Amino acid sequence: MKTIKLLMITLIMSSLFACTEKAETPNEQASDEIIKVAVVEESLYDRLGGADGISSIVDDIIAQHLKNPVVSEQFTYLANDPKKMEMVKVHLRDFLGMGTGGSEQYTGKSVPDAHQGMNVSTEEFVSAVDDILLVLNDHGVSDQTKKDMLYILYSFKGQVIGL
């Protein structure tokens, strides 16, 4: 996508410079102008709403997991332990924030260590991913951002299932 943007900008700039070379200007100021174009692509972190957006998304993901009969059993222990619930949310916020380009620093367990002993099935993994996509949709996240998140989530599949 970035390459396409750069190609389009290059083509537009070439056309503009070709036109200005042919045009005669009374004060020659137009031929001395420099057109500056900055290509700015928002980070995934920013597209998720930064720290506040990610915090809200994490809260809603946990709430959705607790309602989901396929994965709720893996999360019920959190509902009964507010301190543990908050610790997990902090870790998830930091993990997601750092992993998407934010300044957060994740200091928790590795993905395999965090899922060790949970024996997550493929069905549970897919259902949890569906919960995350549902929450992202509820938050008005763009389709491209959801695709980017889906790619990241599936990159962890082998580090989660069956441990």
N, CA, C and O atoms as a DFTB+ gen file, in Angstrom:
652 C
 N C O
     1  1       0.832      -1.182       0.000
     2  2       0.000       0.000       0.000
     3  2       0.878       1.248       0.000
     4  3       0.602       2.206      -0.722
     5  1       1.930       1.237       0.806
     6  2       2.836       2.376       0.884
     7  2       3.542       2.581      -0.457
     8  3       3.750       3.711      -0.897
     9  1       3.910       1.455      -1.102
    10  2       4.581       1.528      -2.392
    11  2       3.664       2.138      -3.435
    12  3       4.104       2.940      -4.258
    13  1       2.401       1.767      -3.406
    14  2       1.434       2.324      -4.361
    15  2       1.292       3.821      -4.143
    16  3       1.247       4.585      -5.107
    17  1       1.222       4.252      -2.885
    18  2       1.115       5.682      -2.586
    19  2       2.329       6.435      -3.117
    20  3       2.190       7.499      -3.721
    21  1       3.520       5.884      -2.893
    22  2       4.733       6.537      -3.361
    23  2       4.773       6.604      -4.886
    24  3       5.206       7.607      -5.454
    25  1       4.322       5.537      -5.551
    26  2       4.283       5.527      -7.002
    27  2       3.332       6.586      -7.522
    28  3       3.660       7.307      -8.465
    29  1       2.158       6.688      -6.916
    30  2       1.167       7.689      -7.323
    31  2       1.717       9.103      -7.116
    32  3       1.552       9.962      -7.982
    33  1       2.358       9.346      -5.998
    34  2       2.918      10.667      -5.716
    35  2       4.006      10.998      -6.730
    36  3       4.091      12.128      -7.211
    37  1       4.837      10.009      -7.053
    38  2       5.902      10.223      -8.035
    39  2       5.315      10.575      -9.396
    40  3       5.797      11.490     -10.064
    41  1       4.278       9.856      -9.809
    42  2       3.637      10.145     -11.095
    43  2       3.015      11.539     -11.109
    44  3       3.151      12.269     -12.091
    45  1       2.350      11.904     -10.051
    46  2       1.727      13.226      -9.956
    47  2       2.792      14.309      -9.975
    48  3       2.647      15.322     -10.660
    49  1       3.858      14.093      -9.224
    50  2       4.931      15.090      -9.163
    51  2       5.584      15.248     -10.533
    52  3       5.887      16.367     -10.948
    53  1       5.803      14.132     -11.241
    54  2       6.397      14.201     -12.582
    55  2       5.518      15.002     -13.517
    56  3       6.010      15.815     -14.300
    57  1       4.213      14.773     -13.437
    58  2       3.275      15.507     -14.283
    59  2       3.294      16.992     -13.957
    60  3       3.291      17.832     -14.857
    61  1       3.314      17.312     -12.677
    62  2       3.319      18.710     -12.266
    63  2       4.587      19.415     -12.727
    64  3       4.529      20.539     -13.226
    65  1       5.730      18.758     -12.562
    66  2       6.976      19.380     -12.988
    67  2       7.036      19.516     -14.504
    68  3       7.576      20.497     -15.014
    69  1       6.496      18.553     -15.222
    70  2       6.472      18.639     -16.681
    71  2       5.608      19.804     -17.128
    72  3       5.947      20.499     -18.086
    73  1       4.500      20.022     -16.443
    74  2       3.608      21.134     -16.781
    75  2       4.244      22.477     -16.446
    76  3       4.101      23.432     -17.211
    77  1       4.939      22.567     -15.322
    78  2       5.515      23.848     -14.935
    79  2       6.691      24.215     -15.819
    80  3       6.981      25.396     -16.005
    81  1       7.380      23.207     -16.373
    82  2       8.491      23.519     -17.276
    83  2       7.991      24.149     -18.562
    84  3       8.673      24.997     -19.136
    85  1       6.806      23.750     -19.029
    86  2       6.252      24.264     -20.271
    87  2       5.576      25.611     -20.068
    88  3       5.498      26.409     -21.002
    89  1       5.087      25.876     -18.867
    90  2       4.345      27.107     -18.616
    91  2       5.305      28.272     -18.432
    92  3       6.361      28.151     -17.812
    93  1       4.908      29.379     -18.982
    94  2       5.713      30.596     -18.808
    95  2       5.039      31.433     -17.756
    96  3       3.826      31.641     -17.796
    97  1       5.814      31.910     -16.822
    98  2       5.261      32.741     -15.765
    99  2       5.949      34.094     -15.800
   100  3       7.155      34.186     -16.028
   101  1       5.162      35.151     -15.570
   102  2       5.739      36.478     -15.647
   103  2       6.819      36.714     -14.592
   104  3       7.793      37.412     -14.876
   105  1       6.689      36.177     -13.424
   106  2       7.673      36.463     -12.374
   107  2       8.589      35.276     -12.082
   108  3       9.427      35.362     -11.184
   109  1       8.458      34.206     -12.793
   110  2       9.259      32.990     -12.666
   111  2       9.234      32.403     -11.261
   112  3      10.026      31.514     -10.947
   113  1       8.337      32.889     -10.415
   114  2       8.237      32.367      -9.046
   115  2       7.700      30.936      -9.054
   116  3       8.111      30.115      -8.234
   117  1       6.794      30.636      -9.966
   118  2       6.198      29.300     -10.012
   119  2       7.245      28.238     -10.284
   120  3       7.169      27.143      -9.728
   121  1       8.224      28.540     -11.132
   122  2       9.239      27.533     -11.438
   123  2      10.208      27.337     -10.279
   124  3      10.925      26.337     -10.249
   125  1      10.248      28.260      -9.331
   126  2      11.139      28.145      -8.178
   127  2      10.471      27.482      -6.972
   128  3      11.138      27.184      -5.981
   129  1       9.159      27.250      -7.052
   130  2       8.444      26.649      -5.925
   131  2       8.812      25.185      -5.784
   132  3       9.007      24.475      -6.771
   133  1       8.900      24.761      -4.572
   134  2       9.174      23.357      -4.290
   135  2       7.934      22.777      -3.641
   136  3       7.409      23.319      -2.668
   137  1       7.486      21.688      -4.186
   138  2       6.314      21.024      -3.627
   139  2       6.808      19.903      -2.720
   140  3       7.531      19.005      -3.150
   141  1       6.405      19.977      -1.471
   142  2       6.820      18.965      -0.501
   143  2       5.638      18.056      -0.219
   144  3       4.534      18.519       0.070
   145  1       5.879      16.779      -0.306
   146  2       4.848      15.794      -0.040
   147  2       5.382      14.857       1.032
   148  3       6.467      14.291       0.901
   149  1       4.615      14.710       2.073
   150  2       5.010      13.795       3.151
   151  2       4.055      12.616       3.148
   152  3       2.838      12.792       3.204
   153  1       4.597      11.441       3.085
   154  2       3.794      10.239       3.168
   155  2       3.761       9.832       4.633
   156  3       4.781       9.457       5.213
   157  1       2.586       9.911       5.213
   158  2       2.435       9.578       6.624
   159  2       1.449       8.426       6.719
   160  3       0.290       8.541       6.321
   161  1       1.927       7.331       7.248
   162  2       1.064       6.187       7.435
   163  2       0.872       5.989       8.931
   164  3       1.842       5.879       9.681
   165  1      -0.366       5.946       9.352
   166  2      -0.665       5.766      10.770
   167  2      -0.238       4.381      11.226
   168  3      -0.420       3.397      10.508
   169  1       0.322       4.311      12.407
   170  2       0.702       3.011      12.965
   171  2      -0.563       2.246      13.350
   172  3      -1.637       2.827      13.509
   173  1      -0.412       0.956      13.492
   174  2      -1.527       0.126      13.945
   175  2      -1.992       0.601      15.320
   176  3      -3.188       0.604      15.614
   177  1      -1.056       0.991      16.137
   178  2      -1.353       1.525      17.468
   179  2      -2.307       2.727      17.369
   180  3      -3.307       2.797      18.084
   181  1      -1.986       3.657      16.485
   182  2      -2.834       4.834      16.310
   183  2      -4.189       4.462      15.719
   184  3      -5.215       5.022      16.106
   185  1      -4.192       3.521      14.784
   186  2      -5.452       3.100      14.175
   187  2      -6.365       2.404      15.180
   188  3      -7.583       2.380      15.000
   189  1      -5.784       1.841      16.236
   190  2      -6.587       1.218      17.293
   191  2      -7.016       2.230      18.356
   192  3      -7.724       1.880      19.300
   193  1      -6.591       3.474      18.203
   194  2      -7.008       4.519      19.138
   195  2      -5.993       4.836      20.213
   196  3      -6.325       5.482      21.206
   197  1      -4.748       4.387      20.030
   198  2      -3.714       4.683      21.017
   199  2      -3.991       3.978      22.329
   200  3      -4.717       2.984      22.369
   201  1      -3.419       4.486      23.387
   202  2      -3.536       3.851      24.710
   203  2      -4.988       3.751      25.169
   204  3      -5.405       2.713      25.683
   205  1      -5.756       4.818      24.987
   206  2      -7.159       4.797      25.428
   207  2      -7.987       3.804      24.621
   208  3      -8.792       3.057      25.178
   209  1      -7.784       3.803      23.306
   210  2      -8.526       2.879      22.455
   211  2      -8.197       1.435      22.787
   212  3      -9.092       0.595      22.883
   213  1      -6.921       1.147      22.961
   214  2      -6.496      -0.214      23.269
   215  2      -7.021      -0.644      24.634
   216  3      -7.435      -1.791      24.802
   217  1      -7.009       0.250      25.598
   218  2      -7.533      -0.071      26.923
   219  2      -9.007      -0.468      26.840
   220  3      -9.429      -1.458      27.436
   221  1      -9.769       0.307      26.104
   222  2     -11.194       0.018      25.938
   223  2     -11.410      -1.289      25.171
   224  3     -12.292      -2.077      25.512
   225  1     -10.605      -1.509      24.144
   226  2     -10.705      -2.742      23.360
   227  2     -10.396      -3.960      24.235
   228  3     -11.111      -4.960      24.170
   229  1      -9.351      -3.887      25.044
   230  2      -8.989      -5.002      25.929
   231  2     -10.124      -5.285      26.909
   232  3     -10.491      -6.443      27.107
   233  1     -10.682      -4.246      27.521
   234  2     -11.809      -4.443      28.446
   235  2     -12.956      -5.176      27.765
   236  3     -13.547      -6.095      28.332
   237  1     -13.266      -4.753      26.529
   238  2     -14.383      -5.355      25.806
   239  2     -14.071      -6.772      25.326
   240  3     -14.971      -7.608      25.252
   241  1     -12.818      -7.048      25.002
   242  2     -12.444      -8.411      24.602
   243  2     -12.625      -9.371      25.774
   244  3     -13.188     -10.453      25.612
   245  1     -12.152      -8.978      26.944
   246  2     -12.310      -9.837      28.133
   247  2     -13.794     -10.057      28.418
   248  3     -14.212     -11.181      28.695
   249  1     -14.587      -8.994      28.351
   250  2     -16.029      -9.120      28.585
   251  2     -16.659     -10.065      27.558
   252  3     -17.516     -10.876      27.907
   253  1     -16.244      -9.963      26.313
   254  2     -16.777     -10.831      25.263
   255  2     -16.356     -12.280      25.481
   256  3     -17.160     -13.193      25.293
   257  1     -15.109     -12.498      25.873
   258  2     -14.653     -13.865      26.165
   259  2     -15.462     -14.478      27.308
   260  3     -15.789     -15.664      27.272
   261  1     -15.780     -13.678      28.312
   262  2     -16.558     -14.190      29.448
   263  2     -17.981     -14.579      29.044
   264  3     -18.588     -15.440      29.681
   265  1     -18.516     -13.958      28.000
   266  2     -19.863     -14.279      27.504
   267  2     -19.861     -15.415      26.488
   268  3     -20.909     -15.997      26.205
   269  1     -18.709     -15.728      25.947
   270  2     -18.613     -16.712      24.874
   271  2     -18.543     -18.124      25.463
   272  3     -17.561     -18.455      26.128
   273  1     -19.552     -18.960      25.235
   274  2     -19.553     -20.296      25.845
   275  2     -18.386     -21.187      25.413
   276  3     -18.039     -22.129      26.125
   277  1     -17.781     -20.906      24.266
   278  2     -16.671     -21.730      23.786
   279  2     -15.391     -21.465      24.585
   280  3     -14.606     -22.386      24.811
   281  1     -15.174     -20.217      25.015
   282  2     -13.923     -19.877      25.713
   283  2     -14.114     -19.375      27.140
   284  3     -13.135     -19.164      27.855
   285  1     -15.337     -19.185      27.554
   286  2     -15.578     -18.568      28.874
   287  2     -14.939     -19.344      30.017
   288  3     -14.502     -18.750      31.004
   289  1     -14.881     -20.659      29.892
   290  2     -14.289     -21.468      30.959
   291  2     -12.825     -21.104      31.204
   292  3     -12.335     -21.193      32.330
   293  1     -12.136     -20.694      30.144
   294  2     -10.718     -20.305      30.269
   295  2     -10.564     -18.973      31.018
   296  3      -9.471     -18.645      31.478
   297  1     -11.663     -18.203      31.141
   298  2     -11.583     -16.859      31.714
   299  2     -12.408     -16.676      32.990
   300  3     -12.347     -15.609      33.602
   301  1     -13.163     -17.666      33.400
   302  2     -14.030     -17.500      34.573
   303  2     -13.253     -17.215      35.851
   304  3     -13.755     -16.522      36.737
   305  1     -12.040     -17.738      35.959
   306  2     -11.236     -17.477      37.160
   307  2     -10.991     -15.974      37.333
   308  3     -10.820     -15.499      38.455
   309  1     -10.975     -15.234      36.231
   310  2     -10.764     -13.784      36.303
   311  2     -11.972     -13.064      36.904
   312  3     -11.827     -12.094      37.648
   313  1     -13.152     -13.553      36.572
   314  2     -14.378     -12.912      37.059
   315  2     -14.470     -12.955      38.580
   316  3     -15.103     -12.095      39.192
   317  1     -13.843     -13.951      39.184
   318  2     -13.895     -14.121      40.640
   319  2     -12.708     -13.516      41.371
   320  3     -12.627     -13.597      42.597
   321  1     -11.790     -12.913      40.635
   322  2     -10.579     -12.362      41.245
   323  2     -10.247     -11.011      40.597
   324  3      -9.486     -10.957      39.631
   325  1     -10.824      -9.913      41.133
   326  2     -10.624      -8.587      40.528
   327  2      -9.160      -8.171      40.372
   328  3      -8.806      -7.510      39.396
   329  1      -8.306      -8.554      41.328
   330  2      -6.883      -8.204      41.218
   331  2      -6.238      -8.931      40.037
   332  3      -5.483      -8.335      39.269
   333  1      -6.539     -10.205      39.904
   334  2      -6.009     -10.993      38.792
   335  2      -6.556     -10.452      37.465
   336  3      -5.830     -10.365      36.475
   337  1      -7.834     -10.093      37.460
   338  2      -8.457      -9.531      36.253
   339  2      -7.719      -8.264      35.819
   340  3      -7.405      -8.099      34.640
   341  1      -7.447      -7.389      36.753
   342  2      -6.769      -6.137      36.417
   343  2      -5.343      -6.401      35.954
   344  3      -4.859      -5.742      35.033
   345  1      -4.671      -7.352      36.578
   346  2      -3.303      -7.681      36.170
   347  2      -3.287      -8.207      34.723
   348  3      -2.434      -7.815      33.926
   349  1      -4.223      -9.084      34.396
   350  2      -4.304      -9.625      33.036
   351  2      -4.595      -8.504      32.046
   352  3      -4.000      -8.464      30.969
   353  1      -5.497      -7.596      32.393
   354  2      -5.817      -6.478      31.503
   355  2      -4.601      -5.569      31.284
   356  3      -4.346      -5.122      30.166
   357  1      -3.867      -5.305      32.346
   358  2      -2.662      -4.474      32.215
   359  2      -1.663      -5.149      31.283
   360  3      -1.097      -4.507      30.398
   361  1      -1.450      -6.445      31.485
   362  2      -0.520      -7.180      30.619
   363  2      -0.997      -7.153      29.162
   364  3      -0.201      -6.933      28.250
   365  1      -2.291      -7.375      28.949
   366  2      -2.817      -7.367      27.579
   367  2      -2.699      -5.983      26.940
   368  3      -2.362      -5.868      25.762
   369  1      -2.975      -4.939      27.715
   370  2      -2.838      -3.570      27.181
   371  2      -1.384      -3.291      26.789
   372  3      -1.116      -2.750      25.717
   373  1      -0.462      -3.661      27.659
   374  2       0.955      -3.436      27.372
   375  2       1.416      -4.275      26.181
   376  3       2.148      -3.788      25.320
   377  1       0.987      -5.526      26.135
   378  2       1.364      -6.422      25.042
   379  2       0.845      -5.887      23.708
   380  3       1.590      -5.801      22.732
   381  1      -0.426      -5.532      23.677
   382  2      -1.027      -5.020      22.448
   383  2      -0.461      -3.655      22.086
   384  3      -0.212      -3.374      20.913
   385  1      -0.258      -2.812      23.083
   386  2       0.309      -1.492      22.831
   387  2       1.710      -1.576      22.259
   388  3       2.002      -0.940      21.246
   389  1       2.567      -2.336      22.879
   390  2       3.942      -2.471      22.411
   391  2       3.988      -3.151      21.038
   392  3       4.756      -2.749      20.164
   393  1       3.174      -4.162      20.865
   394  2       3.187      -4.928      19.618
   395  2       2.619      -4.198      18.417
   396  3       2.830      -4.614      17.278
   397  1       1.895      -3.103      18.666
   398  2       1.303      -2.360      17.554
   399  2       1.968      -1.008      17.328
   400  3       1.494      -0.207      16.523
   401  1       3.064      -0.754      18.036
   402  2       3.816       0.470      17.785
   403  2       3.729       1.529      18.856
   404  3       4.212       2.643      18.655
   405  1       3.130       1.220      19.986
   406  2       3.038       2.183      21.080
   407  2       4.294       2.178      21.936
   408  3       5.214       1.392      21.709
   409  1       4.318       3.056      22.913
   410  2       5.491       3.171      23.782
   411  2       5.406       2.270      25.019
   412  3       6.323       2.262      25.841
   413  1       4.311       1.512      25.155
   414  2       4.169       0.618      26.297
   415  2       5.285      -0.423      26.304
   416  3       5.821      -0.791      25.259
   417  1       5.616      -0.881      27.489
   418  2       6.635      -1.912      27.648
   419  2       5.982      -3.133      28.289
   420  3       5.523      -3.072      29.430
   421  1       5.945      -4.221      27.561
   422  2       5.373      -5.463      28.069
   423  2       6.420      -6.211      28.870
   424  3       7.524      -6.455      28.383
   425  1       6.077      -6.577      30.099
   426  2       7.017      -7.286      30.968
   427  2       6.462      -8.630      31.432
   428  3       7.011      -9.260      32.336
   429  1       5.380      -9.058      30.812
   430  2       4.759     -10.323      31.218
   431  2       5.427     -11.529      30.594
   432  3       6.532     -11.446      30.058
   433  1       4.738     -12.641      30.673
   434  2       5.231     -13.908      30.150
   435  2       5.223     -13.904      28.619
   436  3       4.549     -13.092      27.985
   437  1       5.980     -14.823      28.052
   438  2       5.925     -15.027      26.600
   439  2       4.550     -15.621      26.258
   440  3       3.853     -16.125      27.139
   441  1       4.171     -15.559      24.998
   442  2       2.879     -16.100      24.583
   443  2       2.768     -17.587      24.932
   444  3       1.760     -17.987      25.515
   445  1       3.750     -18.416      24.602
   446  2       3.627     -19.839      24.989
   447  2       3.546     -20.041      26.506
   448  3       2.760     -20.860      26.982
   449  1       4.351     -19.299      27.260
   450  2       4.317     -19.455      28.718
   451  2       2.981     -19.015      29.301
   452  3       2.483     -19.629      30.244
   453  1       2.396     -17.954      28.747
   454  2       1.106     -17.461      29.244
   455  2      -0.024     -18.454      28.971
   456  3      -1.018     -18.475      29.697
   457  1       0.122     -19.268      27.939
   458  2      -0.934     -20.217      27.573
   459  2      -0.616     -21.653      27.992
   460  3      -1.402     -22.565      27.738
   461  1       0.544     -21.854      28.638
   462  2       0.945     -23.180      29.095
   463  2      -0.098     -23.743      30.058
   464  3      -0.530     -23.064      30.989
   465  1      -0.488     -24.973      29.825
   466  2      -1.445     -25.641      30.704
   467  2      -2.903     -25.339      30.380
   468  3      -3.798     -25.953      30.961
   469  1      -3.157     -24.424      29.479
   470  2      -4.548     -24.096      29.126
   471  2      -5.129     -25.090      28.120
   472  3      -6.348     -25.203      27.991
   473  1      -4.263     -25.805      27.410
   474  2      -4.673     -26.780      26.406
   475  2      -5.736     -26.195      25.462
   476  3      -6.785     -26.801      25.246
   477  1      -5.454     -25.031      24.913
   478  2      -6.377     -24.336      24.009
   479  2      -6.557     -25.161      22.743
   480  3      -5.585     -25.574      22.110
   481  1      -7.812     -25.395      22.385
   482  2      -8.118     -26.141      21.158
   483  2      -8.181     -25.172      19.975
   484  3      -8.239     -23.955      20.152
   485  1      -8.169     -25.730      18.783
   486  2      -8.314     -24.908      17.576
   487  2      -9.647     -24.181      17.604
   488  3      -9.717     -23.006      17.243
   489  1     -10.706     -24.860      18.028
   490  2     -12.027     -24.235      18.117
   491  2     -12.006     -23.042      19.083
   492  3     -12.575     -21.991      18.790
   493  1     -11.353     -23.212      20.221
   494  2     -11.268     -22.107      21.187
   495  2     -10.460     -20.947      20.615
   496  3     -10.832     -19.785      20.782
   497  1      -9.358     -21.260      19.943
   498  2      -8.530     -20.211      19.347
   499  2      -9.341     -19.403      18.334
   500  3      -9.351     -18.173      18.377
   501  1     -10.016     -20.099      17.428
   502  2     -10.812     -19.422      16.390
   503  2     -11.937     -18.614      17.031
   504  3     -12.226     -17.500      16.596
   505  1     -12.560     -19.158      18.040
   506  2     -13.645     -18.451      18.722
   507  2     -13.136     -17.190      19.425
   508  3     -13.806     -16.157      19.417
   509  1     -11.951     -17.278      20.032
   510  2     -11.352     -16.106      20.689
   511  2     -11.005     -15.042      19.657
   512  3     -11.211     -13.852      19.896
   513  1     -10.479     -15.465      18.512
   514  2     -10.182     -14.518      17.430
   515  2     -11.469     -13.861      16.944
   516  3     -11.497     -12.655      16.697
   517  1     -12.527     -14.644      16.808
   518  2     -13.827     -14.085      16.409
   519  2     -14.301     -13.031      17.403
   520  3     -14.833     -11.994      17.007
   521  1     -14.108     -13.297      18.700
   522  2     -14.463     -12.311      19.726
   523  2     -13.696     -11.011      19.517
   524  3     -14.264      -9.923      19.603
   525  1     -12.415     -11.132      19.244
   526  2     -11.572      -9.945      19.061
   527  2     -12.034      -9.156      17.846
   528  3     -12.132      -7.930      17.908
   529  1     -12.318      -9.837      16.749
   530  2     -12.790      -9.148      15.547
   531  2     -14.150      -8.490      15.769
   532  3     -14.409      -7.402      15.254
   533  1     -15.009      -9.144      16.530
   534  2     -16.309      -8.564      16.873
   535  2     -16.130      -7.266      17.656
   536  3     -16.792      -6.266      17.377
   537  1     -15.235      -7.289      18.633
   538  2     -14.968      -6.094      19.439
   539  2     -14.370      -4.984      18.575
   540  3     -14.762      -3.824      18.700
   541  1     -13.428      -5.329      17.704
   542  2     -12.838      -4.324      16.820
   543  2     -13.910      -3.708      15.927
   544  3     -13.904      -2.503      15.678
   545  1     -14.817      -4.534      15.453
   546  2     -15.931      -4.033      14.638
   547  2     -16.806      -3.084      15.449
   548  3     -17.195      -2.023      14.962
   549  1     -17.115      -3.466      16.687
   550  2     -17.930      -2.608      17.565
   551  2     -17.250      -1.269      17.843
   552  3     -17.921      -0.268      18.098
   553  1     -15.938      -1.254      17.794
   554  2     -15.178      -0.027      18.035
   555  2     -14.975       0.795      16.758
   556  3     -14.301       1.825      16.780
   557  1     -15.554       0.341      15.658
   558  2     -15.465       1.088      14.411
   559  2     -14.095       1.042      13.751
   560  3     -13.739       1.942      12.990
   561  1     -13.333       0.007      14.037
   562  2     -11.998      -0.147      13.467
   563  2     -12.135      -0.462      11.976
   564  3     -13.025      -1.213      11.576
   565  1     -11.261       0.107      11.165
   566  2     -11.323      -0.081       9.711
   567  2     -11.093      -1.537       9.322
   568  3     -10.507      -2.316      10.074
   569  1     -11.567      -1.881       8.130
   570  2     -11.377      -3.244       7.630
   571  2      -9.897      -3.588       7.511
   572  3      -9.494      -4.702       7.846
   573  1      -9.081      -2.643       7.036
   574  2      -7.654      -2.913       6.890
   575  2      -7.004      -3.175       8.253
   576  3      -6.142      -4.045       8.378
   577  1      -7.419      -2.423       9.262
   578  2      -6.867      -2.627      10.608
   579  2      -7.289      -3.986      11.145
   580  3      -6.492      -4.670      11.786
   581  1      -8.523      -4.386      10.894
   582  2      -8.975      -5.716      11.318
   583  2      -8.171      -6.800      10.605
   584  3      -7.804      -7.801      11.221
   585  1      -7.894      -6.614       9.322
   586  2      -7.076      -7.585       8.586
   587  2      -5.672      -7.655       9.170
   588  3      -5.112      -8.741       9.317
   589  1      -5.103      -6.504       9.502
   590  2      -3.767      -6.479      10.103
   591  2      -3.763      -7.217      11.441
   592  3      -2.842      -7.980      11.736
   593  1      -4.786      -6.987      12.237
   594  2      -4.882      -7.669      13.529
   595  2      -5.073      -9.173      13.337
   596  3      -4.487      -9.971      14.068
   597  1      -5.882      -9.559      12.367
   598  2      -6.118     -10.974      12.092
   599  2      -4.810     -11.665      11.716
   600  3      -4.538     -12.783      12.155
   601  1      -4.015     -10.996      10.912
   602  2      -2.711     -11.538      10.527
   603  2      -1.832     -11.754      11.770
   604  3      -1.198     -12.799      11.915
   605  1      -1.803     -10.779      12.640
   606  2      -0.997     -10.872      13.863
   607  2      -1.511     -11.996      14.759
   608  3      -0.730     -12.798      15.273
   609  1      -2.828     -12.048      14.941
   610  2      -3.409     -13.079      15.802
   611  2      -3.056     -14.478      15.296
   612  3      -2.666     -15.344      16.079
   613  1      -3.192     -14.695      14.001
   614  2      -2.895     -16.018      13.459
   615  2      -1.407     -16.337      13.478
   616  3      -1.021     -17.504      13.407
   617  1      -0.576     -15.318      13.572
   618  2       0.856     -15.594      13.696
   619  2       1.186     -16.228      15.046
   620  3       2.245     -16.836      15.201
   621  1       0.287     -16.091      16.025
   622  2       0.493     -16.677      17.351
   623  2      -0.162     -18.040      17.511
   624  3      -0.005     -18.684      18.549
   625  1      -0.888     -18.484      16.504
   626  2      -1.669     -19.728      16.611
   627  2      -0.844     -20.894      17.131
   628  3      -1.264     -21.593      18.054
   629  1       0.320     -21.105      16.548
   630  2       1.163     -22.239      16.951
   631  2       1.748     -22.092      18.356
   632  3       2.220     -23.066      18.943
   633  1       1.715     -20.884      18.884
   634  2       2.252     -20.638      20.229
   635  2       1.165     -20.710      21.309
   636  3       1.438     -20.515      22.494
   637  1      -0.070     -20.993      20.879
   638  2      -1.205     -20.977      21.809
   639  2      -1.897     -22.344      21.892
   640  3      -2.223     -22.817      22.981
   641  1      -2.115     -22.963      20.746
   642  2      -2.925     -24.183      20.684
   643  2      -2.178     -25.377      21.279
   644  3      -1.013     -25.631      20.971
   645  1      -2.896     -26.100      22.145
   646  2      -2.408     -27.364      22.670
   647  2      -1.362     -27.315      23.754
   648  3      -0.803     -28.352      24.112
   649  1      -1.081     -26.152      24.284
   650  2      -0.053     -26.070      25.336
   651  2      -0.599     -26.368      26.706
   652  3       0.144     -26.337      27.687
